[in-house]
Amino acid sequence: MFKGMGDMAKMMKAAKDMQGKMAEMQEEMDKITVTGESGAGLVRATATAKGELTALEIDSSIFHPDEKEVVEDLILAAIKDAQAKAAERSQQEMAKMTEGLGLPADMKLPF
């Protein structure tokens, strides 16, 4: 009868440990940055692994009034590239955490 209580305590401790590791990982995601680019590097967007845009670099050679739409497209493409890389990096970090906890690699966290 008491054996089940010990297993429950272990499960509660494991859940608490996982919650702590999730909090640490969320903090880490704010520190990890990725850079997306477009136009062969003429426009670069930097984002956190959470996808928050933190910087935008634009080469001055693309500033021609008659090419405004091209510049806007390049900026949008760089931002989308950074966001895609951020999502990929976030998944990689989650996979590391689930692997470290002995959970299936394809398990989606947070629940």
trRosetta pair geometry for C-beta under 8 A, 3 or more apart (Angstrom, degrees):
i j d omega theta_ij theta_ji phi_ij phi_ji
1 4 6.9 -54 -177 21 34 106
1 5 7.9 27 137 -11 61 106
2 5 5.2 -47 -161 30 56 119
2 6 6.8 59 145 -22 75 96
3 6 5.8 -52 -158 31 38 112
3 7 6.7 36 148 -16 67 104
4 7 5.6 -54 -151 37 36 112
4 8 6.3 40 150 -23 67 105
5 8 5.5 -51 -148 34 34 115
5 9 6.5 38 151 -22 64 102
6 9 5.6 -50 -150 33 33 113
6 10 6.6 35 150 -19 64 103
7 10 5.6 -52 -151 34 35 113
7 11 6.4 35 151 -19 66 104
8 11 5.6 -52 -148 36 33 112
8 12 6.3 34 152 -20 65 105
9 12 5.7 -53 -147 36 31 112
9 13 6.4 32 153 -18 64 105
10 13 5.7 -55 -149 37 30 111
10 14 6.3 31 152 -19 65 107
11 14 5.6 -53 -146 37 31 112
11 15 6.3 33 153 -20 65 104
12 15 5.7 -51 -147 35 31 112
12 16 6.4 31 153 -18 64 105
13 16 5.7 -54 -148 37 32 111
13 17 6.3 35 152 -20 65 105
14 17 5.6 -52 -146 36 31 114
14 18 6.3 33 153 -20 64 105
14 101 7.9 112 -170 -163 98 106
15 18 5.7 -53 -148 35 31 112
15 19 6.4 35 151 -22 64 104
16 19 5.6 -51 -149 33 32 114
16 20 6.6 34 151 -18 63 103
17 20 5.7 -56 -153 36 32 112
17 21 6.4 28 152 -16 66 106
17 101 7.9 157 111 -120 110 108
18 21 5.6 -55 -146 39 33 110
18 22 6.2 38 153 -24 66 104
18 101 6.1 55 -101 -126 98 150
19 22 5.7 -50 -147 32 30 114
19 23 6.6 32 152 -19 62 103
20 23 5.7 -53 -152 33 32 112
20 24 6.5 32 151 -17 65 105
21 24 5.5 -52 -148 37 36 113
21 25 6.2 37 153 -21 67 105
21 97 6.0 151 147 -152 121 114
21 100 7.8 -163 -159 91 153 126
21 101 7.1 -175 64 -67 164 119
22 25 5.7 -54 -147 37 30 112
22 26 6.4 34 153 -22 64 103
22 97 7.5 103 -86 174 58 155
22 109 6.9 -133 -107 164 113 125
22 110 6.1 70 -149 -88 142 105
23 26 5.8 -51 -150 32 31 112
23 27 6.7 31 151 -16 62 103
24 27 5.8 -57 -155 36 33 111
24 28 6.3 34 149 -21 67 108
25 28 5.3 -53 -147 37 35 115
25 29 6.4 45 152 -29 66 99
25 93 6.1 147 -160 150 110 116
25 94 7.4 99 171 -90 150 58
25 97 5.6 -26 -79 -72 149 148
26 29 5.6 -44 -150 24 33 116
26 30 7.4 37 150 -20 58 96
26 50 7.9 53 -156 -82 69 122
27 30 6.0 -52 -166 25 38 112
27 31 7.3 26 144 -12 65 106
28 31 5.6 -63 -158 37 42 109
28 32 6.3 38 151 -22 75 105
28 49 7.8 -8 119 42 73 142
28 93 7.0 -178 103 -157 123 143
29 32 5.9 -50 -138 33 35 109
29 48 6.3 84 148 155 70 107
29 49 4.3 -113 -153 77 76 110
29 50 4.8 93 141 -51 117 89
29 90 6.2 41 -129 -111 122 91
29 93 6.7 -180 -84 79 90 165
30 48 5.4 -20 -139 -154 38 147
30 49 7.8 -86 -44 41 17 87
30 50 6.4 2 -81 -6 58 127
30 52 7.9 6 -126 34 72 133
31 48 7.6 67 20 -139 13 104
32 48 6.5 93 74 -165 62 68
32 49 4.0 24 83 -28 116 122
32 89 6.1 -167 139 150 135 137
32 93 7.2 -154 -1 -62 166 143
33 46 5.5 12 -179 -178 121 102
33 47 6.8 159 -150 83 74 31
33 48 5.9 -55 -96 -102 67 45
33 49 7.4 -112 -82 -35 22 70
33 54 6.6 -75 -121 41 120 142
34 46 7.2 169 85 -149 37 60
34 47 6.0 -20 60 63 84 81
34 48 8.0 68 16 172 78 10
34 49 6.6 93 -14 -87 106 62
34 82 6.0 154 100 -154 93 70
34 85 4.0 -165 155 120 145 118
34 86 5.2 -159 38 -71 130 64
34 89 5.5 -166 -54 -17 132 145
35 44 5.5 -1 -176 -173 111 107
35 45 7.0 158 -155 80 61 41
35 46 4.9 -26 -99 -96 81 76
35 47 7.9 153 -93 18 35 66
35 82 6.3 -40 -157 -106 25 99
35 85 7.5 -23 59 76 26 160
36 44 7.1 159 83 -155 44 56
36 45 4.9 -13 61 61 95 95
36 46 7.9 -178 21 -80 66 30
36 47 7.2 13 0 7 105 110
36 78 5.1 145 110 -176 93 55
36 79 6.7 128 75 -115 136 6
36 80 7.0 -160 159 78 159 41
36 81 2.9 153 -165 97 117 89
36 82 3.1 -119 6 -48 114 61
36 83 7.1 -28 -27 8 153 52
36 84 7.0 98 -100 41 133 88
36 85 5.6 -174 -71 8 91 123
37 40 7.9 -24 140 144 118 9
37 41 5.1 -2 179 -101 145 48
37 42 7.9 125 -175 39 98 44
37 43 6.5 153 -154 86 64 55
37 44 4.6 -21 -98 -101 93 74
37 45 7.4 178 -80 20 43 67
37 78 5.4 -5 -134 -124 26 97
37 81 6.2 -76 33 91 31 153
38 42 7.1 -53 96 56 62 84
38 43 5.0 -11 58 63 88 106
38 73 8.0 -133 143 127 151 69
38 74 4.7 -176 102 -158 121 69
38 75 7.7 -124 49 -51 132 13
38 77 3.7 92 -93 98 154 116
38 78 4.3 -114 6 -59 100 77
38 81 6.3 172 -53 -8 88 138
39 42 3.5 -53 111 38 123 114
39 43 5.4 72 31 11 120 91
39 59 7.9 -138 108 30 128 120
39 62 6.9 15 169 -86 164 145
39 74 4.4 7 -31 -135 126 127
39 77 7.6 124 -23 72 79 133
39 78 7.8 -43 16 -56 92 108
41 44 6.5 3 -156 -59 60 105
41 59 7.5 68 120 -35 72 131
42 58 7.2 21 151 -156 72 58
42 59 4.4 -89 -151 28 69 123
42 61 7.0 -97 -136 66 112 101
42 62 5.3 96 170 -43 131 132
42 74 6.2 -34 86 -176 111 148
43 56 7.6 -14 -169 -171 87 86
43 57 7.2 163 -155 87 41 60
43 58 5.4 2 -110 -109 80 73
43 59 7.2 -103 -60 11 50 83
43 62 7.3 -42 -52 26 96 163
43 71 7.8 137 -68 -158 134 64
43 74 4.4 136 3 143 143 103
43 75 5.4 -125 -162 -87 151 50
43 77 7.3 100 78 67 130 91
43 78 4.2 -126 120 -35 102 147
44 55 7.9 -2 112 112 91 98
44 56 7.4 164 88 -155 54 42
44 57 4.4 1 57 54 100 105
44 78 5.9 -150 -118 -159 15 134
45 53 6.1 -48 -175 -134 108 103
45 55 7.2 164 -157 89 43 58
45 56 5.3 -6 -108 -107 74 76
45 57 7.9 -158 -70 25 34 68
45 75 7.6 99 -60 -165 117 61
45 78 4.1 135 -8 134 104 97
45 79 4.6 149 -92 -87 175 52
45 81 7.0 133 47 62 110 89
45 82 4.1 -107 99 -19 102 143
46 53 7.4 105 80 -159 49 59
46 54 5.2 -59 105 67 95 92
46 55 4.0 15 43 52 116 100
46 56 7.6 -142 22 -64 74 38
46 57 7.8 52 -15 -7 102 99
46 82 6.4 -161 -114 -132 11 139
47 50 7.9 -128 159 67 95 56
47 51 5.6 -7 166 -154 135 28
47 52 5.9 157 -159 74 85 36
47 53 5.1 -45 -96 -94 93 44
47 54 6.1 147 -114 6 32 85
47 79 7.9 93 -50 -151 126 63
47 82 4.2 123 1 153 115 115
47 83 6.2 49 18 -77 173 53
47 85 7.6 138 55 71 111 96
47 86 4.8 -62 104 -60 122 136
48 51 6.9 -38 72 24 74 23
48 52 4.7 13 29 48 110 93
48 54 6.2 88 -35 -33 81 124
48 86 6.6 68 95 -133 42 125
49 86 5.2 167 -145 -155 31 77
49 89 4.6 -107 -126 103 102 118
49 90 4.9 145 164 -70 95 78
49 93 6.5 54 169 -6 154 144
50 86 6.7 -42 62 176 19 124
50 90 6.9 100 -91 -89 37 129
51 83 5.1 47 -143 -136 98 81
51 86 4.3 155 -82 109 59 147
51 87 6.6 35 -75 -57 113 76
51 90 7.7 -34 -35 -33 90 140
53 56 7.0 16 177 -53 118 98
53 79 6.3 -21 -96 -135 131 100
53 82 6.9 87 -106 101 80 144
56 75 7.1 31 -162 -145 129 99
56 78 7.5 113 -138 105 86 133
56 79 7.7 -16 -104 -76 111 94
58 62 6.6 -99 179 52 96 120
58 63 7.8 88 138 -55 120 97
58 71 7.5 48 -154 -160 132 105
58 75 7.1 -21 -91 -89 119 99
59 62 5.8 87 79 -5 85 100
60 63 5.7 -39 -167 8 58 119
62 67 6.9 -114 -178 106 73 133
62 70 7.4 -134 -169 109 107 106
62 71 5.3 139 141 -101 114 97
62 74 6.7 -72 -170 48 161 161
63 71 7.0 55 -96 -95 49 149
64 67 4.3 52 72 20 102 111
65 68 6.5 -5 -169 -47 42 100
67 70 4.3 -38 -179 36 92 122
67 71 6.0 98 121 -25 87 93
68 71 5.8 -58 -152 35 32 111
68 72 6.4 30 153 -18 66 106
69 72 5.6 -52 -146 37 34 112
69 73 6.3 36 154 -20 65 105
70 73 5.7 -56 -151 36 30 112
70 74 6.4 30 152 -20 65 105
71 74 5.7 -54 -147 35 32 111
71 75 6.4 33 154 -20 65 104
72 75 5.7 -52 -148 35 32 111
72 76 6.4 30 155 -16 64 107
73 76 5.8 -56 -147 40 30 110
73 77 6.1 32 155 -20 65 108
74 77 5.7 -54 -145 37 30 112
74 78 6.4 31 156 -20 64 105
75 78 5.9 -55 -150 34 29 110
75 79 6.5 27 154 -17 64 107
76 79 5.8 -56 -148 37 31 110
76 80 6.3 30 155 -16 66 107
77 80 5.8 -55 -146 39 30 110
77 81 6.3 34 154 -22 65 106
78 81 5.6 -53 -147 35 31 113
78 82 6.4 32 153 -19 64 104
79 82 5.7 -53 -150 35 32 111
79 83 6.4 30 153 -17 65 107
80 83 5.7 -54 -145 38 32 111
80 84 6.3 34 155 -20 65 105
81 84 5.8 -53 -148 35 30 111
81 85 6.4 28 154 -15 64 107
82 85 5.8 -57 -148 40 31 109
82 86 6.2 35 151 -24 65 106
83 86 5.4 -50 -145 33 33 115
83 87 6.5 34 154 -19 64 102
84 87 5.8 -52 -150 34 31 110
84 88 6.4 31 151 -18 64 106
85 88 5.6 -53 -147 38 34 113
85 89 6.2 33 154 -19 67 106
86 89 5.8 -55 -145 38 29 109
86 90 6.2 34 153 -23 64 107
87 90 5.6 -52 -147 34 30 115
87 91 6.5 32 153 -19 63 104
88 91 5.8 -55 -153 34 31 111
88 92 6.5 33 149 -21 64 104
89 92 5.5 -51 -150 33 35 114
89 93 6.4 34 152 -18 66 104
90 93 5.8 -54 -150 36 31 110
90 94 6.4 32 151 -19 65 106
91 94 5.6 -53 -146 37 33 112
91 95 6.3 37 153 -23 65 104
92 95 5.7 -52 -149 33 30 113
92 96 6.7 35 151 -22 62 101
93 96 5.7 -48 -153 30 34 114
93 97 6.6 31 151 -17 64 105
94 97 5.7 -57 -152 36 34 110
94 98 6.3 28 155 -15 69 105
94 109 5.5 -178 -157 55 112 103
95 98 6.0 -54 -142 39 31 105
95 99 6.1 33 156 -20 64 109
95 105 5.4 29 -148 -159 95 87
96 99 5.8 -60 -150 38 26 112
96 100 6.3 26 154 -20 63 110
97 100 5.7 -56 -148 36 31 112
97 101 6.4 18 156 -10 65 109
97 109 7.1 -91 91 57 124 155
98 101 5.8 -63 -148 43 33 105
98 103 4.1 -83 -167 74 87 111
98 104 6.9 -34 158 77 127 37
98 105 6.1 144 95 -117 123 35
98 107 5.2 171 -146 57 145 109
98 109 6.3 -179 -70 -12 109 129
99 102 7.7 44 180 -69 31 22
99 103 7.4 -86 -62 56 22 68
99 105 5.9 23 -72 -94 93 85
103 107 4.8 -70 152 31 115 153
103 109 8.0 81 100 -49 160 122
104 107 4.6 116 69 -35 86 100
108 111 7.6 111 100 -113 80 37
